[in-house]
Amino acid sequence: MKLWKIPSFGIANLTLLDEPEPEPGPGQVLVRVHAVSLNYRDLMMVKGFYNPRLALPRIPLSDGAGEVVAIGAGVTRFAPGDRVAAIFMQNWLDGAPSAARSKGALGGDIDGMMRQYVALPEQGLVALPDYLSYEQAATLPCAAVTAWNALLAAGTKSGDTVLIQGTGGVSIFALQFAKALGARVLGTSSSDEKLARAKTLGLDEGVNYRAEPDWASWAVEQTGGEGVDVVVEVGGAGTFSQSLKAVRIGGTVAQIGVLSQSNEPVAVPLILRKQIHVHGIYVGSRVHFEAMNRALAQTRLMPVIDKVYPLEQAQAAFAAMESGSHFGKLVVRMEVSA
C-alpha cells in the first residue's frame, strides 16, 4: 500500500512510501481509506510546531473515510462493505473528556490516516451518512465534530447570533450548523470574495477585518449593542481579546484554534464583568460524532470542499493549507493516479 510519512519536520520532507497492508487483529477492522482531509493541526504537526517532540517517523492526518474490507475476531459493530470514518481520539467514546480519553489522537499520539489501508479498533470508527461521498465524509472527524461540539456546548438555539472567524473548515461547518439551528451568523475574513462565498451558504453579515480591524465593535453594532451569543474562536491569542469584546454578557467563547499569537494580556476583568463562558473545545467524542451524523442525515448538509488532490500531490495540499487561500476543506484522494 501507499502511505505518507513524516521522517523529519517540514512539508518538503514528507515522504511517499510503499509498505505491506496491515491485517486486522482481534477486535480490529481493516479499512480501505478512500479519502483524507487536512486540518490546521496536521500542518502544524508536519512542520514540528504542534509537538516538537513528536515521535518520528509518523503517518499524518486524523481525518479519513473508507470501506471496511476485513474484520478481526470478535468484531460485531461492522462488516465488510460498510462505509466508515475514524474518530479523532480513538479512546474518547463517550462522557466528559479526561486524560485517558484524550490520548490516542490519530496523526499525533498514534499513526494517522494518510495511508491506503488502516487497521483500527472497531470502537474507534463510526458509520457514514449514506448521502456523502468518501471525499465529503473525510472532512467530518475533526472540523465538523469540533464545530458541532462548539455550538452544542454553547447551547446554540434558534434566534441566537453566532460569530465565526475566517472561512476554514471549522468556521464553514459552524456556519452551516448554526444556520441549520436557526441562528443568525456573522463572520470575519480578510477576503471580500470569501465573505461573498460565505453569504451563499447563509452568512448574514460579514466584515473584512483588514478594512475594519475593530471587528468586535462591528459585531456589537450588528446586535444592537448587546454582543453576539457565541463566538466560534479559531484565531487564538491574536483574536481572543476581540472575541471577549464581541460576545454579550453571559455569552460563550468557544475556544478552538491557535492560528495567531499576541503579546496582549488576557482581559481577565472583562471575562469577570461580562460573566463570559470560555469553553475550550478539542474536537469531541464518538457520541458527538454519531449525533452529528444523525443531524447530517436529516438536514442533508453538504461539506464544502475547496479542492481534491491526488495521492501523489499531498505536499501541494499542505502548501495550500499553509497559504490560507482555501475556502472550506482540502482533501486528498487516496488512489494512485493512472
C-alpha positions as CSV (number, residue, x, y, z in Angstrom):
1,M,0.0,0.0,0.0
2,K,1.0,3.7,-0.4
3,L,1.3,6.0,2.6
4,W,2.8,9.3,3.5
5,K,5.2,9.7,6.5
6,I,6.9,12.5,8.4
7,P,10.5,11.3,8.6
8,S,11.6,14.8,9.7
9,F,9.7,18.1,10.1
10,G,8.8,20.1,7.1
11,I,6.4,19.8,4.2
12,A,9.3,19.2,1.8
13,N,10.3,16.2,3.9
14,L,7.0,14.3,3.7
15,T,7.8,11.0,2.0
16,L,5.6,8.7,0.0
17,L,6.3,5.1,0.8
18,D,5.3,1.5,0.0
19,E,4.6,-0.8,2.9
20,P,2.7,-4.1,3.4
21,E,-1.0,-3.9,4.1
22,P,-1.9,-4.5,7.7
23,E,-4.0,-7.3,8.9
24,P,-6.8,-6.8,11.5
25,G,-6.2,-8.3,14.9
26,P,-8.9,-9.3,17.4
27,G,-11.4,-6.5,17.8
28,Q,-10.0,-4.6,14.8
29,V,-11.4,-3.5,11.5
30,L,-9.3,-3.2,8.3
31,V,-10.4,-0.1,6.3
32,R,-9.5,0.8,2.7
33,V,-9.0,4.5,3.0
34,H,-10.5,6.3,0.0
35,A,-10.0,9.9,1.1
36,V,-8.4,12.0,3.8
37,S,-8.7,15.7,4.7
38,L,-6.3,18.3,6.1
39,N,-6.7,20.4,9.3
40,Y,-4.5,23.2,10.5
41,R,-3.4,20.9,13.3
42,D,-2.0,18.5,10.6
43,L,0.1,21.3,9.1
44,M,1.5,22.3,12.5
45,M,2.3,18.6,13.1
46,V,4.2,18.2,9.8
47,K,6.1,21.4,10.5
48,G,7.0,20.4,14.0
49,F,5.2,23.3,15.7
50,Y,2.4,21.3,17.3
51,N,4.6,18.9,19.1
52,P,8.4,19.4,18.6
53,R,8.9,16.1,20.5
54,L,6.6,14.1,18.2
55,A,8.0,10.6,17.8
56,L,9.1,10.2,14.2
57,P,8.5,8.8,11.7
58,R,4.8,9.4,12.0
59,I,1.9,8.9,9.5
60,P,0.0,12.2,9.5
61,L,-3.7,13.2,9.4
62,S,-6.6,12.5,11.7
63,D,-9.4,12.6,9.2
64,G,-10.1,9.8,6.7
65,A,-13.1,7.8,5.3
66,G,-13.2,4.5,3.6
67,E,-14.7,1.0,3.3
68,V,-14.4,-2.0,5.6
69,V,-12.6,-4.8,3.8
70,A,-11.9,-7.2,6.6
71,I,-12.7,-7.7,10.3
72,G,-10.8,-9.4,13.1
73,A,-12.1,-11.9,15.6
74,G,-14.9,-10.7,17.8
75,V,-15.8,-7.7,15.8
76,T,-19.6,-7.0,15.9
77,R,-20.1,-3.3,15.1
78,F,-19.0,-3.5,11.4
79,A,-18.9,-5.9,8.4
80,P,-17.1,-5.9,5.1
81,G,-18.6,-3.3,2.8
82,D,-19.6,-0.8,5.5
83,R,-18.6,2.8,4.9
84,V,-16.8,4.3,7.9
85,A,-14.7,7.1,9.3
86,A,-12.3,7.1,12.2
87,I,-12.9,9.2,15.3
88,F,-10.2,11.8,16.1
89,M,-9.3,10.5,19.6
90,Q,-9.6,6.7,19.5
91,N,-10.2,6.4,23.2
92,W,-12.9,9.1,23.7
93,L,-16.1,7.2,23.0
94,D,-18.5,8.9,25.4
95,G,-18.7,11.1,28.5
96,A,-16.6,14.0,29.7
97,P,-13.1,14.4,28.4
98,S,-10.3,13.0,30.6
99,A,-6.6,12.4,30.4
100,A,-7.1,8.8,29.4
101,R,-9.8,9.6,26.8
102,S,-7.8,12.4,25.3
103,K,-4.9,10.1,24.4
104,G,-4.8,8.2,21.1
105,A,-5.3,11.1,18.7
106,L,-4.7,10.0,15.1
107,G,-1.8,11.6,13.4
108,G,-0.3,12.7,16.7
109,D,-0.2,10.2,19.6
110,I,-0.5,7.4,17.1
111,D,-0.1,7.0,13.3
112,G,-2.8,8.7,11.3
113,M,-5.0,8.1,8.2
114,M,-2.7,9.1,5.3
115,R,-2.4,5.6,4.1
116,Q,-4.4,3.3,1.8
117,Y,-5.2,0.7,4.5
118,V,-5.5,1.1,8.2
119,A,-6.4,-1.4,11.0
120,L,-8.3,0.3,13.9
121,P,-10.3,-0.9,16.9
122,E,-14.0,-1.3,16.0
123,Q,-14.9,1.2,18.7
124,G,-12.8,3.9,17.0
125,L,-15.0,4.0,13.9
126,V,-18.4,5.4,13.0
127,A,-20.7,4.7,10.1
128,L,-21.1,7.3,7.5
129,P,-24.2,9.1,6.3
130,D,-25.3,7.4,3.2
131,Y,-25.6,10.5,1.0
132,L,-22.0,11.6,1.4
133,S,-19.1,10.7,-0.9
134,Y,-15.9,9.4,0.7
135,E,-14.3,12.8,-0.1
136,Q,-17.1,14.6,1.7
137,A,-17.1,12.2,4.6
138,A,-13.4,12.6,5.1
139,T,-14.0,16.2,6.1
140,L,-16.0,15.3,9.2
141,P,-13.9,13.8,12.0
142,C,-12.1,16.9,13.2
143,A,-13.5,20.1,11.7
144,A,-17.2,19.1,11.6
145,V,-17.2,17.5,15.0
146,T,-15.4,20.4,16.5
147,A,-17.9,22.9,15.1
148,W,-20.8,20.7,16.2
149,N,-19.5,20.3,19.7
150,A,-18.7,24.1,20.0
151,L,-22.3,25.0,19.2
152,L,-23.7,22.2,21.3
153,A,-21.6,23.2,24.3
154,A,-22.8,26.8,24.0
155,G,-26.4,25.7,23.9
156,T,-26.9,27.4,20.5
157,K,-30.6,27.8,19.5
158,S,-32.9,29.4,17.0
159,G,-32.6,33.2,17.2
160,D,-29.1,33.3,18.6
161,T,-26.3,35.2,16.9
162,V,-23.1,33.3,16.2
163,L,-19.8,34.9,15.1
164,I,-17.4,32.9,13.0
165,Q,-13.8,33.8,12.2
166,G,-12.4,33.2,8.7
167,T,-13.6,30.6,6.2
168,G,-11.6,27.5,7.0
169,G,-13.0,24.1,7.7
170,V,-14.3,24.6,11.3
171,S,-15.7,28.0,10.6
172,I,-17.6,26.9,7.5
173,F,-19.1,23.9,9.3
174,A,-20.0,26.2,12.2
175,L,-21.8,28.5,9.7
176,Q,-23.7,25.6,8.2
177,F,-24.7,24.0,11.5
178,A,-25.7,27.4,13.1
179,K,-28.0,28.2,10.1
180,A,-29.5,24.7,10.4
181,L,-30.2,25.5,14.1
182,G,-32.0,28.8,13.1
183,A,-29.2,31.1,14.3
184,R,-28.1,34.4,12.7
185,V,-24.4,34.2,11.7
186,L,-21.8,37.0,11.4
187,G,-18.4,36.4,10.0
188,T,-14.9,37.9,9.6
189,S,-12.4,37.4,6.8
190,S,-9.5,39.1,5.1
191,S,-11.2,38.5,1.8
192,D,-14.3,40.1,0.4
193,E,-14.5,37.3,-2.1
194,K,-14.6,34.7,0.6
195,L,-17.2,36.7,2.5
196,A,-19.4,36.7,-0.6
197,R,-19.0,33.0,-1.0
198,A,-19.9,32.5,2.7
199,K,-23.1,34.5,2.1
200,T,-24.2,31.9,-0.5
201,L,-24.1,29.4,2.4
202,G,-26.2,31.6,4.7
203,L,-23.8,34.1,6.3
204,D,-26.0,37.0,7.3
205,E,-23.4,39.7,7.5
206,G,-19.6,39.8,7.1
207,V,-16.7,42.2,7.7
208,N,-13.2,42.4,6.2
209,Y,-11.0,42.6,9.3
210,R,-8.2,44.3,7.3
211,A,-10.6,47.1,6.4
212,E,-12.2,47.1,9.8
213,P,-9.6,46.0,12.4
214,D,-12.0,46.7,15.3
215,W,-14.4,43.9,14.2
216,A,-15.6,43.4,17.7
217,S,-17.3,46.8,17.7
218,W,-18.8,46.0,14.3
219,A,-20.2,42.7,15.8
220,V,-21.7,44.6,18.8
221,E,-23.3,47.1,16.4
222,Q,-24.8,44.3,14.4
223,T,-26.5,43.1,17.5
224,G,-28.0,46.4,18.7
225,G,-25.3,46.9,21.2
226,E,-25.8,43.6,23.0
227,G,-23.0,41.5,21.6
228,V,-23.2,38.0,20.0
229,D,-24.3,34.9,21.8
230,V,-21.5,32.7,20.7
231,V,-18.0,33.2,19.2
232,V,-16.5,30.3,17.4
233,E,-13.0,31.3,18.3
234,V,-10.4,29.8,15.9
235,G,-7.9,32.7,15.8
236,G,-6.2,32.1,19.2
237,A,-4.3,34.6,21.2
238,G,-4.3,37.2,18.4
239,T,-8.1,37.4,18.2
240,F,-9.2,36.3,21.8
241,S,-9.4,39.8,23.2
242,Q,-11.7,41.0,20.5
243,S,-13.8,37.9,20.9
244,L,-14.3,38.8,24.5
245,K,-15.4,42.3,23.5
246,A,-17.7,40.9,20.8
247,V,-19.7,38.5,23.0
248,R,-22.7,39.5,25.0
249,I,-22.9,39.4,28.8
250,G,-23.2,35.8,29.8
251,G,-22.3,34.6,26.3
252,T,-19.9,31.9,25.2
253,V,-16.5,32.0,23.6
254,A,-15.9,28.5,22.2
255,Q,-12.1,28.5,22.1
256,I,-10.8,26.2,19.4
257,G,-7.9,27.5,17.4
258,V,-4.3,28.7,17.9
259,L,-3.8,30.3,14.5
260,S,-2.4,33.6,15.8
261,Q,-0.2,34.9,18.6
262,S,-0.3,38.1,20.7
263,N,1.6,39.8,23.4
264,E,-1.6,41.4,24.7
265,P,-2.5,40.1,28.2
266,V,-5.7,38.2,28.6
267,A,-8.5,40.6,29.7
268,V,-9.5,38.7,32.8
269,P,-11.5,41.6,34.2
270,L,-13.6,41.7,31.0
271,I,-14.4,37.9,31.4
272,L,-15.5,38.6,35.0
273,R,-17.6,41.7,34.4
274,K,-19.4,40.2,31.4
275,Q,-19.6,36.7,33.1
276,I,-18.3,35.1,29.8
277,H,-18.2,31.4,29.5
278,V,-14.9,30.5,27.9
279,H,-15.2,26.9,26.8
280,G,-12.2,25.0,25.4
281,I,-13.2,22.7,22.5
282,Y,-10.9,19.9,21.5
283,V,-12.9,18.0,18.8
284,G,-15.3,15.6,20.6
285,S,-16.2,12.0,21.4
286,R,-17.6,9.2,19.3
287,V,-21.1,10.0,20.7
288,H,-20.7,13.6,19.5
289,F,-19.7,12.3,16.0
290,E,-22.7,9.9,15.9
291,A,-25.1,12.6,17.0
292,M,-23.8,14.9,14.3
293,N,-24.1,12.3,11.7
294,R,-27.8,11.8,12.6
295,A,-28.3,15.6,12.1
296,L,-26.4,15.5,8.8
297,A,-28.7,12.7,7.6
298,Q,-31.7,14.8,8.4
299,T,-30.5,18.1,7.0
300,R,-28.5,16.7,4.0
301,L,-25.9,19.3,4.8
302,M,-23.1,19.3,2.2
303,P,-19.5,19.7,3.3
304,V,-17.7,22.4,1.5
305,I,-14.5,21.2,-0.3
306,D,-12.1,23.7,-1.8
307,K,-10.0,21.2,-3.8
308,V,-9.4,17.5,-4.0
309,Y,-5.7,16.5,-4.6
310,P,-4.4,13.2,-6.0
311,L,-2.4,11.0,-3.6
312,E,0.9,12.0,-5.2
313,Q,0.2,15.7,-4.6
314,A,-0.2,15.6,-0.8
315,Q,2.7,18.1,-0.4
316,A,0.8,20.6,-2.6
317,A,-2.3,20.2,-0.3
318,F,-0.2,21.1,2.7
319,A,1.3,24.1,0.9
320,A,-2.3,25.2,0.1
321,M,-3.2,24.9,3.8
322,E,-0.1,26.9,4.7
323,S,-1.1,29.7,2.3
324,G,-4.5,30.1,3.8
325,S,-6.0,30.5,0.3
326,H,-8.6,27.7,0.8
327,F,-12.3,28.1,1.5
328,G,-13.7,25.1,3.4
329,K,-11.7,21.8,3.3
330,L,-8.7,20.4,1.5
331,V,-9.0,16.7,0.6
332,V,-6.6,14.1,-0.7
333,R,-8.0,11.1,-2.7
334,M,-6.0,8.0,-1.7
335,E,-5.9,6.5,-5.1
336,V,-2.8,6.1,-7.2
337,S,-3.2,8.2,-10.4
338,A,-3.5,6.3,-13.6
